[in-house]
Amino acid sequence: MVLEGAGLALAACEIQRPEPGPGEILVRIEACAVCRTDLHVVDGELADPKLPLVLGHEVVGTVAALGPGVTRFAPGGRVGVPWLGWSCGQCRFCRSGRENLCDRARFTGYTIDGGYAEFTVADARYCFSLPPSYDSPHAAPLLCAGLIGYRALVAAGDAERLGIYGFGAAAHIVTQVARWQGRRVFAFTRPGDGEAQRFAGDLGAEWASGSDQRPPEPLDAALIFAPVGPLVPAALAATDKGGTVVCAGIHMSPIPSFSYDLLWGERRIRSVANLTRADGDAFFDIAARAPLEVTVETMPLASANDALQRLRTGQVRGAAVLLP
């Protein structure tokens, strides 16, 4: 399913099967989750994607062939392909353990063809082995919803009272990680979305309501997954002194001006960008030990446009996953 230009529907196309180059693996795709980042690419909110482009960066499959020099994986083994597809290894960010900020980084399903297909190639150094306890459809959302949720949770520090704004794929996974770590979770959904609030409660949130409401007690930190700028001052207003508001999306609508009183008291606003391979190693170790229930709605690859529209309108419970 190919994107040929911003604002266009994805087109079903037959393209040549890619061949792995040095250091790459050919992956026969079994599942690819649908991410809000895919919508930002389709809508032109992320500039300069590779065009034409095969979207998808939450890819699970088996190794169909090895390129020259690959020793990490064997043919037939299962792998996960994440958003970060390559970094230079030489810039000051890469050399300081911050490859997620590399100016020359390449990204799966954005500047590299991704997983809305039957096959893809990936740099073996950036792929992950996956816990065997998750089948491929349930492992796929871990590759971004899980990883970026985990990075956002780490950015929140040791916050006990954790607010989560936007209860989609990332939130439903990170809520379970936070509860497993002994934190308290307060969920904020679209106003009036009782189904999402019940879903949050089922996963361990002790309070769930619309994002226009205040929690019953101040938060130590808030994670914002919804790409809605006005949630930033709302989250600050709900956060206690010394707390942190983490903006976890790759794109957000404009943040409105707000009174300095909301920031005063050593509150902090920060973003998280992309991920590192160290994030993946740490998160998949947790995923192997924590009893995460990944909720998915599977759809055939040919229904990718429908999956994107359902995500856009908030109709997906958990994560949508495409099956070739």
C-alpha positions as CSV (number, residue, x, y, z in Angstrom):
1,M,0.0,0.0,0.0
2,V,1.9,3.0,-1.4
3,L,1.6,6.7,-0.6
4,E,2.3,8.8,-3.7
5,G,1.7,12.2,-2.3
6,A,0.5,14.1,0.8
7,G,-3.3,14.0,1.2
8,L,-3.7,11.1,-1.2
9,A,-5.2,7.7,-0.3
10,L,-2.8,4.8,-0.3
11,A,-2.7,2.8,-3.5
12,A,-2.5,-0.9,-3.8
13,C,0.6,-1.6,-6.0
14,E,2.8,-4.5,-7.1
15,I,6.4,-3.4,-6.7
16,Q,9.6,-5.3,-7.0
17,R,10.6,-7.3,-4.0
18,P,13.6,-5.6,-2.4
19,E,16.9,-7.3,-2.0
20,P,19.0,-6.9,1.2
21,G,22.3,-5.1,0.8
22,P,25.4,-5.3,3.0
23,G,24.3,-5.4,6.7
24,E,20.6,-5.7,5.8
25,I,18.0,-8.4,6.2
26,L,15.0,-9.2,4.0
27,V,11.9,-9.5,6.2
28,R,8.8,-11.4,5.2
29,I,6.2,-9.4,7.0
30,E,3.6,-11.1,9.2
31,A,2.1,-8.0,10.8
32,C,2.4,-4.2,10.8
33,A,0.7,-1.9,13.3
34,V,-0.8,1.4,12.3
35,C,0.5,4.5,14.1
36,R,-0.7,8.0,14.3
37,T,2.7,9.0,12.9
38,D,1.5,7.3,9.7
39,L,-1.4,9.8,9.6
40,H,1.0,12.7,10.1
41,V,2.9,11.5,7.0
42,V,-0.2,11.0,4.9
43,D,-1.5,14.5,5.9
44,G,1.7,16.2,5.1
45,E,2.4,17.3,8.7
46,L,5.8,15.7,8.5
47,A,7.9,17.2,5.8
48,D,9.9,15.5,3.1
49,P,9.0,11.8,3.2
50,K,10.4,9.5,0.6
51,L,7.9,9.4,-2.2
52,P,6.5,7.1,-3.4
53,L,6.5,5.5,0.1
54,V,5.5,2.3,1.8
55,L,4.3,3.4,5.2
56,G,4.6,1.4,8.5
57,H,7.2,1.2,11.2
58,E,5.8,-1.3,13.7
59,V,6.9,-4.3,11.6
60,V,7.1,-8.0,12.7
61,G,8.1,-10.7,10.4
62,T,10.6,-13.5,9.7
63,V,14.0,-13.3,8.1
64,A,13.7,-14.4,4.5
65,A,17.3,-13.6,3.5
66,L,20.5,-12.2,4.8
67,G,22.6,-9.5,3.2
68,P,26.4,-9.8,3.2
69,G,28.0,-9.5,6.7
70,V,24.8,-10.1,8.8
71,T,25.5,-12.4,11.7
72,R,22.9,-11.2,14.3
73,F,19.9,-13.1,12.8
74,A,19.4,-16.4,11.0
75,P,16.9,-17.2,8.2
76,G,13.5,-18.0,9.6
77,G,14.0,-16.1,12.8
78,R,11.4,-13.6,14.0
79,V,12.4,-9.9,14.1
80,G,10.9,-6.5,14.8
81,V,11.6,-3.5,12.7
82,P,11.1,-0.1,14.5
83,W,10.9,3.6,13.5
84,L,14.7,4.3,13.8
85,G,16.2,2.6,10.8
86,W,19.7,4.0,10.7
87,S,21.9,6.6,12.4
88,C,25.3,7.9,11.4
89,G,27.2,6.7,14.5
90,Q,29.6,9.7,14.2
91,C,27.8,12.9,15.2
92,R,27.9,14.2,18.8
93,F,24.4,12.9,19.4
94,C,25.3,9.3,18.3
95,R,28.6,9.4,20.2
96,S,26.8,10.4,23.4
97,G,24.1,7.7,23.4
98,R,21.5,10.0,21.7
99,E,21.2,8.4,18.3
100,N,17.5,9.3,18.4
101,L,18.6,12.9,17.8
102,C,21.0,12.2,14.9
103,D,20.5,14.8,12.1
104,R,21.2,12.2,9.4
105,A,18.9,9.5,10.9
106,R,16.6,7.5,8.6
107,F,13.2,6.2,9.7
108,T,11.2,3.2,8.7
109,G,8.0,4.1,6.8
110,Y,9.1,7.7,6.3
111,T,12.5,7.9,4.7
112,I,12.8,4.1,4.2
113,D,10.1,1.9,2.8
114,G,8.3,0.2,5.7
115,G,5.8,-2.5,6.6
116,Y,2.5,-1.9,4.7
117,A,3.7,-4.6,2.3
118,E,4.6,-8.3,2.1
119,F,8.4,-7.8,2.3
120,T,10.8,-5.0,3.5
121,V,14.5,-4.7,4.0
122,A,16.0,-3.3,7.2
123,D,19.5,-2.7,8.7
124,A,20.0,-5.7,11.0
125,R,21.7,-3.5,13.6
126,Y,18.5,-1.6,14.3
127,C,16.1,-4.7,14.4
128,F,15.0,-6.4,17.6
129,S,14.5,-10.0,18.7
130,L,11.0,-10.2,20.2
131,P,9.7,-12.0,23.3
132,P,8.2,-15.3,22.2
133,S,5.1,-14.8,24.5
134,Y,3.6,-12.4,21.9
135,D,2.4,-13.6,18.6
136,S,3.1,-11.3,15.6
137,P,-0.1,-9.2,15.6
138,H,0.3,-8.5,19.3
139,A,4.0,-7.9,19.1
140,A,3.7,-5.3,16.3
141,P,2.4,-2.4,18.5
142,L,5.3,-2.9,20.9
143,L,7.6,-1.6,18.1
144,C,6.4,2.0,18.5
145,A,3.4,2.4,20.7
146,G,5.3,0.4,23.3
147,L,8.7,1.9,22.7
148,I,7.8,5.6,22.6
149,G,5.4,5.0,25.6
150,Y,8.3,3.5,27.5
151,R,10.7,6.4,26.6
152,A,8.0,8.9,27.7
153,L,7.6,7.0,30.9
154,V,11.3,7.2,31.6
155,A,11.2,10.9,30.9
156,A,8.6,11.3,33.7
157,G,11.1,10.1,36.2
158,D,9.9,8.4,39.4
159,A,6.5,10.0,39.3
160,E,3.9,8.0,41.3
161,R,0.8,9.8,40.2
162,L,0.9,9.6,36.4
163,G,-1.6,11.3,34.1
164,I,-2.0,10.0,30.6
165,Y,-3.7,12.2,28.0
166,G,-5.0,10.4,24.8
167,F,-5.9,6.8,25.5
168,G,-4.8,5.1,22.3
169,A,-2.2,2.4,21.4
170,A,0.7,3.9,23.3
171,A,-1.3,4.7,26.4
172,H,-2.9,1.3,26.7
173,I,0.5,-0.3,26.8
174,V,2.3,2.2,29.0
175,T,-0.6,2.1,31.5
176,Q,0.2,-1.5,32.1
177,V,3.9,-0.9,32.4
178,A,3.3,1.9,34.9
179,R,0.9,-0.2,37.0
180,W,3.5,-3.1,36.9
181,Q,6.0,-0.7,38.3
182,G,3.7,0.3,41.1
183,R,2.6,3.7,39.8
184,R,-0.9,5.1,40.0
185,V,-2.5,6.0,36.6
186,F,-5.1,8.8,35.8
187,A,-6.4,8.6,32.3
188,F,-7.7,11.5,30.2
189,T,-9.7,10.7,27.0
190,R,-11.7,12.7,24.5
191,P,-14.6,14.3,26.4
192,G,-17.6,12.0,26.5
193,D,-15.7,8.9,25.3
194,G,-17.0,6.5,27.9
195,E,-15.7,3.4,26.0
196,A,-12.1,4.7,26.2
197,Q,-12.6,5.5,29.9
198,R,-13.9,2.0,30.6
199,F,-10.9,0.6,28.6
200,A,-8.5,2.6,30.7
201,G,-10.2,1.4,33.9
202,D,-10.0,-2.2,32.8
203,L,-6.2,-1.8,32.3
204,G,-5.6,-0.4,35.8
205,A,-6.3,3.3,35.7
206,E,-7.8,4.3,39.0
207,W,-9.6,7.3,37.5
208,A,-10.6,8.1,33.9
209,S,-12.5,11.1,32.6
210,G,-12.5,13.6,29.7
211,S,-9.4,15.8,29.1
212,D,-11.6,18.8,30.0
213,Q,-11.7,17.6,33.6
214,R,-9.2,17.9,36.5
215,P,-8.0,14.8,38.3
216,P,-9.0,14.1,41.9
217,E,-5.5,15.0,43.1
218,P,-2.5,16.6,41.6
219,L,-0.3,14.6,39.2
220,D,3.5,14.1,39.6
221,A,3.8,13.8,35.8
222,A,1.7,13.8,32.7
223,L,2.3,12.0,29.4
224,I,0.6,13.6,26.4
225,F,0.1,11.2,23.5
226,A,-2.8,13.1,21.7
227,P,-1.4,15.6,19.2
228,V,-3.4,18.4,20.7
229,G,-1.5,21.5,21.8
230,P,-4.1,22.8,24.2
231,L,-3.6,19.8,26.4
232,V,-0.2,21.2,27.4
233,P,-1.5,24.0,29.6
234,A,-4.3,21.6,30.8
235,A,-1.7,19.1,31.9
236,L,0.4,21.8,33.6
237,A,-2.7,22.9,35.5
238,A,-3.2,19.3,36.7
239,T,0.4,18.7,37.7
240,D,1.9,19.4,41.1
241,K,4.9,21.6,41.8
242,G,8.1,19.9,40.6
243,G,6.2,17.8,38.1
244,T,6.9,17.1,34.5
245,V,4.7,17.2,31.4
246,V,6.1,15.0,28.6
247,C,4.9,15.6,25.1
248,A,5.3,12.2,23.5
249,G,4.1,12.7,19.9
250,I,6.1,13.5,16.8
251,H,3.7,16.3,15.8
252,M,1.3,18.5,17.8
253,S,-1.1,21.3,16.9
254,P,0.0,24.8,18.2
255,I,0.3,25.2,21.9
256,P,-1.7,28.2,23.1
257,S,-0.2,30.8,25.3
258,F,-0.7,30.3,29.0
259,S,0.0,32.1,32.3
260,Y,3.5,31.7,33.8
261,D,1.7,30.6,37.0
262,L,1.1,27.2,35.4
263,L,4.8,26.7,34.8
264,W,6.1,28.3,38.0
265,G,6.9,26.0,40.9
266,E,9.6,24.2,39.0
267,R,7.3,22.4,36.7
268,R,8.9,21.2,33.4
269,I,7.7,20.6,29.9
270,R,9.8,18.3,27.7
271,S,9.4,16.2,24.6
272,V,10.6,12.8,23.6
273,A,11.9,12.2,20.1
274,N,12.2,8.9,18.3
275,L,14.0,6.1,20.2
276,T,17.3,4.5,20.7
277,R,18.3,0.9,20.5
278,A,18.9,1.0,24.2
279,D,15.3,1.9,24.7
280,G,14.3,-1.2,22.8
281,D,16.6,-3.5,24.8
282,A,15.2,-2.1,28.1
283,F,11.5,-2.2,27.0
284,F,11.6,-5.7,25.5
285,D,13.1,-7.0,28.7
286,I,10.1,-5.5,30.6
287,A,7.7,-6.9,28.0
288,A,9.1,-10.4,28.5
289,R,8.5,-10.2,32.2
290,A,5.4,-8.0,32.6
291,P,2.0,-9.5,31.8
292,L,1.1,-6.9,29.1
293,E,-2.3,-7.4,27.4
294,V,-1.9,-5.9,24.0
295,T,-5.3,-5.2,22.5
296,V,-5.4,-5.2,18.7
297,E,-7.9,-5.0,15.8
298,T,-6.5,-6.9,12.8
299,M,-7.3,-5.9,9.3
300,P,-6.1,-7.1,5.9
301,L,-3.3,-5.0,4.3
302,A,-5.7,-3.9,1.5
303,S,-7.8,-2.2,4.2
304,A,-5.0,0.2,5.2
305,N,-6.9,3.3,4.2
306,D,-9.8,2.1,6.4
307,A,-7.5,1.5,9.3
308,L,-6.0,5.0,9.0
309,Q,-9.5,6.5,8.9
310,R,-10.6,4.6,12.0
311,L,-7.5,5.8,13.8
312,R,-8.2,9.3,12.8
313,T,-11.7,9.3,14.2
314,G,-10.8,7.5,17.4
315,Q,-12.6,4.3,16.6
316,V,-9.7,1.9,17.3
317,R,-9.5,0.1,20.6
318,G,-5.9,-0.5,21.4
319,A,-4.0,-0.7,18.1
320,A,-4.9,-1.5,14.5
321,V,-2.7,-4.1,12.9
322,L,-2.4,-4.9,9.2
323,L,-1.9,-8.5,8.0
324,P,-0.5,-9.1,4.6
